[in-house]
Amino acid sequence: MFDFTTSPVETKPDVFTLEALYPWLRSFPPKWEYPYSSAHSCACGLYLKAAGEEICGKARNEFEFGSESRRKVFADKPHTFGAAADRCRAAMEKVPA
């Protein structure tokens, strides 16, 4: 029986996954460039800001540098959203389910 006296728990999707990152990258025009060297305007910084996470600090370090495949999504050239989305998709295909 359902207990109506308790509030339902709101769950947020795990933003720290390639599966969450991929559609966000695809939402930008593919040829748009991002400056990788800028913490606030690089693709990683913009993504974390959009997800309501810290742009600098622990969240960014764990997200971008905690995984070689995620780091390569952002760091490898060319620095366009389309190329980053392609790298993200390729990384997802390599990760075992």
Buried (B, 14 or more C-beta within 10 A) or exposed (E): EEEEEEEEEEEEEEBBBBEEBBEBBBEBEEEEEBEBEEBEEBBBBBBBEEBEBBBEEEBBEBBBEEBEBBBBBBBEEEBBBBBBBBBBBEBBEEEEE
